[in-house]
Amino acid sequence: MASDPGNPECKSTIRLLYLLCSIDISCQFMQFAVTPYLARDLGLDTVGFGYLQTCFGILQLVGGPVFGRFSDQNGGRAALTLSFLSASVFYLILFFTTNIPLLFLSRLPSAFMHGLPGAQMIITDLTVESKRADALGKLGLCFGLGIITGSSLGGYLASKYGLYTPTCISLVASIICCLIVMVYIPVQTKIKQHVSTSDKSSKKSSGVFNFSELVRLMTFPDVMAIFTIKVLSGFPIGIFMIMFSVISAHFFGLDAASSGYLMSYFGIIQLVVQGVFVGKLSSLYAENTLLLLSMVVSAVVGLGMMLMTNVFHFCVIAFPMVFALCVSGIITDSILTKAVPASDTGAMLGICASIQPLTRTIGPTIGGYLYKHYGVSSFGILNITVNLILLVYFFKRQNRQTEKIK
């Protein structure tokens, strides 16, 4: 099926992946909505909750590349099955959590909870390069739906039927998704390639925990440059969003309900941008052009963040902010998967999946320091500075490539 991405079976598989991804994200955000209240009821203070979030981020950071290697060696179906099995164990432990140690223990399976990257890996296998950015962009539609559905449903179910109800529903949904993956997703989605006996034995001997293989991917042409742009371009906005709940309460003066509505607004914008704009733009313009555009827009957003004084200003800059984040994230994913062999796209996407957990791990410390000492405008200054540096780096890279061609 991978050799003919346009056939109906392939398209139905991709549509099924979109559905599975929407359910997975919804389940996760149901937990995000109720976990702070569960932690409070168990006696975990704010500092302890911060440790819990850091633990989650570190596990996902380490697990992402390993998950990607597992996908390359065992197939996308096996990887997605592992993700949903891990999620099921996560929700099962959480359902029986009655003390703080169990709450921390429930985070261990999250190392392999990578439903979105798992779907990205299979879609990368099933799409031709010219259609890849559009297909990956539509996964953002699923992410936006998951944010809106999971956040609102989790809060409603918890208040109506108890804190453990969203966990129970997430557990059942994850088990059902796992069964669907095992029945309907093809065993192997990568294009079959001729591999020599020595290459086969080499790949087999280098297990999923062989991080030297991940370092090897960075040596391919353009990979390190694009990966650097990917990491740095989204970092300033990333730490701003990590601090968003604090900013909403203290800077905008919003209550919990209004802050939730604002996040839903953010999710709706993401639905529009990733579901509509990215696909259309990727069919009209070259990927390097769109990457350049995302950095320029992000720098302008930084200026808006510097001048922002109320929630209305944030609503105005939210659209270009989401646009810059989404375009940069999707286009860099697409470029990076094209820059490495088809047999290593899973590992590459696994490395990319570790960027967000890295931001969640170190972001609160940096974001808290900036907000406390320099205010909200510091996030805008950081965003402008980083993107201007990246623009200079991007143009120098383009000039070097032009000179090589000459």
C-alpha positions as CSV (number, residue, x, y, z in Angstrom):
1,M,0.0,0.0,0.0
2,A,2.9,2.4,0.7
3,S,4.0,2.2,-2.9
4,D,0.6,3.6,-4.1
5,P,-0.3,6.5,-1.7
6,G,-3.3,7.5,-3.9
7,N,-5.3,4.3,-3.6
8,P,-8.6,4.2,-1.7
9,E,-7.2,1.8,1.0
10,C,-4.4,4.2,1.7
11,K,-6.8,7.2,2.0
12,S,-9.1,5.3,4.3
13,T,-6.1,4.4,6.5
14,I,-5.1,8.1,6.8
15,R,-8.7,9.1,7.6
16,L,-8.8,6.4,10.4
17,L,-5.5,7.8,11.7
18,Y,-7.1,11.3,12.0
19,L,-10.0,9.8,14.0
20,L,-7.7,7.9,16.3
21,C,-5.5,10.9,16.8
22,S,-8.5,13.1,17.7
23,I,-9.6,10.5,20.3
24,D,-6.1,10.2,21.8
25,I,-5.6,14.0,22.1
26,S,-9.1,14.4,23.6
27,C,-8.4,11.7,26.3
28,Q,-5.1,13.4,27.1
29,F,-6.7,16.9,27.5
30,M,-9.5,15.4,29.6
31,Q,-6.7,14.4,32.0
32,F,-4.9,17.7,31.8
33,A,-8.2,19.4,32.8
34,V,-8.7,17.3,36.0
35,T,-5.2,16.3,37.1
36,P,-4.6,19.6,39.0
37,Y,-7.8,19.0,41.0
38,L,-6.9,15.4,41.6
39,A,-3.4,16.3,42.8
40,R,-4.8,18.9,45.1
41,D,-7.3,16.4,46.6
42,L,-4.4,14.0,47.2
43,G,-2.5,16.7,49.1
44,L,0.1,17.7,46.5
45,D,1.1,21.3,46.7
46,T,2.0,23.6,43.8
47,V,5.7,22.8,44.0
48,G,4.9,19.1,44.0
49,F,2.6,19.5,41.0
50,G,5.4,21.2,39.2
51,Y,7.6,18.2,39.9
52,L,4.9,16.0,38.5
53,Q,4.7,18.0,35.3
54,T,8.5,18.0,35.0
55,C,8.5,14.2,35.4
56,F,6.0,13.9,32.6
57,G,8.0,16.1,30.3
58,I,11.3,14.3,31.0
59,L,9.7,10.9,30.3
60,Q,8.3,12.1,27.0
61,L,11.6,13.8,26.1
62,V,13.5,10.5,26.5
63,G,10.8,8.3,25.1
64,G,10.2,10.2,21.9
65,P,13.4,9.2,20.0
66,V,13.2,5.6,21.3
67,F,9.6,5.5,20.1
68,G,10.7,6.7,16.7
69,R,13.4,4.0,16.4
70,F,10.9,1.4,17.5
71,S,8.6,2.5,14.7
72,D,11.4,2.2,12.1
73,Q,12.3,-1.3,13.2
74,N,8.9,-2.8,13.9
75,G,6.5,-0.8,11.8
76,G,4.0,2.0,12.3
77,R,1.2,-0.3,13.5
78,A,3.4,-1.7,16.3
79,A,4.4,1.8,17.4
80,L,0.9,3.1,17.5
81,T,-0.2,-0.1,19.3
82,L,2.5,0.6,21.9
83,S,1.3,4.1,22.3
84,F,-2.3,3.2,23.0
85,L,-1.3,0.3,25.3
86,S,0.9,2.7,27.2
87,A,-2.0,5.2,27.4
88,S,-4.2,2.4,28.7
89,V,-1.8,1.5,31.5
90,F,-1.4,5.2,32.3
91,Y,-5.2,5.6,32.7
92,L,-5.6,2.3,34.6
93,I,-3.0,3.3,37.2
94,L,-4.5,6.8,37.4
95,F,-8.0,5.3,37.9
96,F,-6.8,3.5,41.0
97,T,-4.7,6.4,42.3
98,T,-5.4,7.2,45.9
99,N,-2.1,8.6,47.0
100,I,0.8,10.8,45.7
101,P,3.3,7.9,45.0
102,L,0.7,6.3,42.7
103,L,0.1,9.6,41.0
104,F,3.8,9.8,40.1
105,L,3.9,6.1,39.2
106,S,1.1,6.7,36.7
107,R,3.4,9.0,34.7
108,L,5.9,6.1,33.8
109,P,4.0,4.8,30.8
110,S,3.9,8.3,29.3
111,A,7.4,7.7,28.0
112,F,5.7,5.8,25.1
113,M,2.5,7.7,24.8
114,H,3.1,9.3,21.4
115,G,-0.2,8.9,19.5
116,L,0.3,12.1,17.4
117,P,3.9,11.3,16.4
118,G,2.9,7.7,15.7
119,A,0.2,8.9,13.3
120,Q,2.7,11.3,11.8
121,M,5.1,8.4,11.1
122,I,2.5,6.3,9.3
123,I,1.2,9.3,7.3
124,T,4.7,10.1,6.3
125,D,5.1,6.5,5.0
126,L,1.8,6.7,3.1
127,T,2.1,10.1,1.4
128,V,4.2,11.3,-1.5
129,E,6.6,14.2,-0.7
130,S,4.5,16.8,-2.5
131,K,1.4,16.0,-0.4
132,R,3.2,15.4,2.9
133,A,2.9,18.9,4.4
134,D,-0.8,19.0,3.7
135,A,-1.4,15.6,5.2
136,L,0.7,16.4,8.3
137,G,-1.1,19.7,8.6
138,K,-4.5,18.1,8.9
139,L,-3.3,16.3,12.0
140,G,-3.2,19.7,13.6
141,L,-7.0,19.8,12.9
142,C,-7.2,16.7,15.1
143,F,-5.1,18.3,17.8
144,G,-7.3,21.4,17.8
145,L,-10.4,19.3,18.1
146,G,-8.8,17.3,20.9
147,I,-8.0,20.5,22.8
148,I,-11.5,21.8,22.6
149,T,-13.4,18.5,23.1
150,G,-11.0,17.1,25.8
151,S,-10.8,20.3,27.9
152,S,-14.5,21.0,28.0
153,L,-15.6,17.3,28.3
154,G,-13.1,16.6,31.1
155,G,-14.3,19.5,33.2
156,Y,-17.9,18.7,32.7
157,L,-17.6,15.0,33.5
158,A,-15.5,15.7,36.5
159,S,-17.9,18.2,38.0
160,K,-21.0,16.1,37.1
161,Y,-19.8,12.5,37.9
162,G,-16.5,12.8,39.8
163,L,-12.8,13.3,39.1
164,Y,-12.2,9.6,38.1
165,T,-14.9,9.5,35.4
166,P,-12.8,11.1,32.6
167,T,-10.0,8.6,33.5
168,C,-12.4,5.7,33.1
169,I,-13.7,6.9,29.8
170,S,-10.1,7.6,28.6
171,L,-9.1,4.0,29.6
172,V,-12.0,2.5,27.6
173,A,-11.4,4.7,24.6
174,S,-7.6,3.9,24.6
175,I,-8.3,0.1,24.7
176,I,-10.8,0.4,21.8
177,C,-8.3,2.5,19.8
178,C,-5.6,-0.1,20.4
179,L,-7.9,-2.9,19.0
180,I,-8.8,-0.7,16.0
181,V,-5.1,-0.2,15.2
182,M,-4.3,-3.9,15.5
183,V,-7.2,-4.8,13.1
184,Y,-7.3,-2.0,10.5
185,I,-3.8,-0.5,10.3
186,P,-1.4,-2.4,7.9
187,V,1.5,-4.2,9.5
188,Q,4.1,-2.4,7.4
189,T,3.5,1.0,5.8
190,K,7.0,1.8,4.6
191,I,8.0,1.4,1.0
192,K,9.9,-1.8,0.6
193,Q,13.5,-1.1,-0.4
194,H,16.3,-3.4,-1.3
195,V,18.7,-3.6,1.7
196,S,22.0,-5.5,1.7
197,T,22.6,-8.3,4.2
198,S,25.2,-6.2,6.0
199,D,22.8,-3.3,6.3
200,K,20.1,-5.6,7.7
201,S,22.4,-7.1,10.3
202,S,23.7,-3.6,11.2
203,K,20.2,-2.2,11.7
204,K,19.1,-5.3,13.7
205,S,22.1,-5.0,16.0
206,S,21.5,-1.3,16.6
207,G,18.5,-1.6,18.9
208,V,15.9,1.0,19.7
209,F,18.1,2.4,22.5
210,N,21.1,3.0,20.3
211,F,21.3,6.8,20.4
212,S,24.3,6.9,18.1
213,E,21.8,6.1,15.3
214,L,19.9,9.3,16.2
215,V,23.2,11.3,16.1
216,R,23.9,9.8,12.7
217,L,20.6,11.3,11.3
218,M,21.9,14.8,12.3
219,T,24.8,14.3,9.9
220,F,22.6,14.2,6.8
221,P,22.7,17.4,4.7
222,D,20.5,20.2,6.0
223,V,19.1,18.2,8.9
224,M,21.0,20.0,11.6
225,A,20.2,23.4,10.1
226,I,16.5,22.8,9.8
227,F,16.3,21.1,13.2
228,T,18.0,24.1,14.8
229,I,15.5,26.4,13.2
230,K,12.7,24.1,14.4
231,V,13.8,24.1,18.0
232,L,14.6,27.8,18.3
233,S,11.7,29.3,16.3
234,G,9.0,27.9,18.5
235,F,10.8,28.2,21.8
236,P,9.8,31.8,22.8
237,I,6.1,31.3,22.0
238,G,6.3,27.9,23.6
239,I,7.4,29.3,27.0
240,F,4.8,32.0,26.7
241,M,2.1,29.4,26.3
242,I,3.4,27.4,29.3
243,M,3.0,30.6,31.4
244,F,-0.3,31.4,29.8
245,S,-2.4,30.3,32.8
246,V,-0.4,32.6,35.1
247,I,-0.5,35.5,32.6
248,S,-4.3,35.0,32.1
249,A,-4.9,35.3,35.9
250,H,-2.4,38.0,36.8
251,F,-1.8,40.1,33.7
252,F,-5.2,39.8,32.0
253,G,-7.2,39.4,35.2
254,L,-9.3,36.5,33.9
255,D,-11.1,33.8,36.0
256,A,-10.7,30.1,35.3
257,A,-13.8,30.0,33.0
258,S,-12.7,32.9,30.9
259,S,-9.2,31.5,30.6
260,G,-10.7,28.2,29.4
261,Y,-12.7,30.1,26.8
262,L,-9.6,31.8,25.6
263,M,-7.8,28.5,25.2
264,S,-10.8,27.2,23.2
265,Y,-10.4,30.3,21.0
266,F,-6.8,29.4,20.5
267,G,-7.8,25.9,19.6
268,I,-10.3,27.1,17.0
269,I,-7.7,29.2,15.4
270,Q,-5.4,26.2,15.2
271,L,-8.2,24.2,13.6
272,V,-8.5,26.8,10.8
273,V,-4.8,27.3,10.3
274,Q,-3.7,23.7,10.2
275,G,-6.9,22.4,8.6
276,V,-7.1,24.9,5.8
277,F,-4.2,27.3,5.4
278,V,-1.2,25.0,5.6
279,G,-2.5,22.7,2.9
280,K,-3.3,25.4,0.5
281,L,-0.1,27.3,1.1
282,S,2.1,24.2,0.7
283,S,0.6,23.5,-2.7
284,L,1.3,27.1,-3.9
285,Y,4.7,27.9,-2.4
286,A,8.0,26.2,-1.8
287,E,8.7,24.9,1.7
288,N,11.7,27.2,2.2
289,T,9.5,30.2,1.3
290,L,6.9,29.2,3.9
291,L,9.6,28.6,6.5
292,L,10.9,32.1,5.9
293,L,7.4,33.5,6.1
294,S,6.8,31.8,9.4
295,M,9.9,33.5,10.9
296,V,9.0,36.9,9.6
297,V,5.4,36.6,11.0
298,S,6.8,35.3,14.3
299,A,9.0,38.4,14.6
300,V,6.0,40.6,14.0
301,V,4.1,38.6,16.7
302,G,7.0,39.4,19.0
303,L,6.4,43.1,18.5
304,G,2.8,42.6,19.2
305,M,3.6,40.8,22.4
306,M,5.8,43.7,23.5
307,L,3.0,46.2,23.0
308,M,0.2,43.9,24.4
309,T,-1.6,45.3,27.5
310,N,-5.0,43.5,27.6
311,V,-6.8,40.4,26.4
312,F,-8.2,42.0,23.3
313,H,-4.6,42.6,22.1
314,F,-3.9,38.9,22.7
315,C,-6.9,37.9,20.6
316,V,-5.6,40.0,17.7
317,I,-2.1,38.6,17.7
318,A,-3.3,35.0,18.4
319,F,-4.0,34.3,14.7
320,P,-0.5,35.2,13.4
321,M,1.0,33.5,16.5
322,V,-0.7,30.2,15.7
323,F,0.1,30.6,12.0
324,A,3.8,31.0,12.7
325,L,3.9,28.1,15.1
326,C,1.9,25.7,12.9
327,V,3.6,26.6,9.6
328,S,7.1,26.3,11.1
329,G,6.3,23.0,12.9
330,I,4.7,21.3,9.9
331,I,7.1,22.5,7.2
332,T,10.2,21.6,9.2
333,D,8.7,18.1,9.9
334,S,8.1,17.7,6.2
335,I,11.6,18.9,5.2
336,L,13.3,16.7,7.8
337,T,11.5,13.5,6.8
338,K,12.6,14.2,3.2
339,A,16.2,14.8,4.2
340,V,16.7,11.3,5.7
341,P,16.2,7.8,4.2
342,A,12.6,6.5,4.2
343,S,13.8,3.8,6.7
344,D,14.7,6.5,9.2
345,T,11.7,8.8,9.1
346,G,10.2,7.4,12.3
347,A,13.4,8.1,14.2
348,M,13.5,11.6,12.8
349,L,9.9,12.3,13.8
350,G,10.7,10.8,17.2
351,I,13.5,13.3,17.7
352,C,11.1,16.1,16.6
353,A,8.5,14.9,19.1
354,S,11.0,15.5,21.9
355,I,11.1,19.2,21.3
356,Q,7.8,20.0,22.9
357,P,8.5,17.9,26.1
358,L,11.9,19.7,26.3
359,T,10.1,23.0,26.2
360,R,7.7,21.9,28.9
361,T,10.6,20.7,31.0
362,I,12.8,23.8,31.0
363,G,10.2,26.3,29.9
364,P,8.5,26.9,33.3
365,T,11.9,27.9,34.9
366,I,12.8,30.3,32.1
367,G,9.3,31.6,31.7
368,G,8.8,32.2,35.4
369,Y,12.1,34.1,35.7
370,L,11.3,36.3,32.7
371,Y,7.7,37.1,33.8
372,K,8.8,37.8,37.4
373,H,11.6,40.1,36.6
374,Y,10.7,41.7,33.2
375,G,7.0,41.2,32.6
376,V,5.0,39.9,29.6
377,S,6.9,42.2,27.2
378,S,10.1,40.1,27.8
379,F,8.5,37.2,25.9
380,G,8.0,39.5,22.9
381,I,11.6,40.8,23.0
382,L,12.9,37.2,23.2
383,N,10.7,36.2,20.3
384,I,12.0,39.1,18.1
385,T,15.6,38.5,19.0
386,V,15.5,34.7,18.3
387,N,13.7,35.1,15.0
388,L,15.9,37.9,13.7
389,I,19.0,35.7,14.5
390,L,17.3,32.8,12.7
391,L,16.5,34.9,9.7
392,V,20.2,35.9,9.4
393,Y,21.1,32.2,9.8
394,F,18.5,31.2,7.2
395,F,19.8,33.7,4.6
396,K,23.4,32.7,5.1
397,R,22.4,29.0,4.7
398,Q,20.6,29.9,1.4
399,N,23.6,31.8,0.1
400,R,25.9,28.8,0.9
401,Q,23.6,26.5,-1.0
402,T,23.4,28.9,-4.0
403,E,27.2,29.1,-4.1
404,K,27.5,25.3,-4.1
405,I,25.1,25.1,-7.0
406,K,27.2,27.6,-9.0
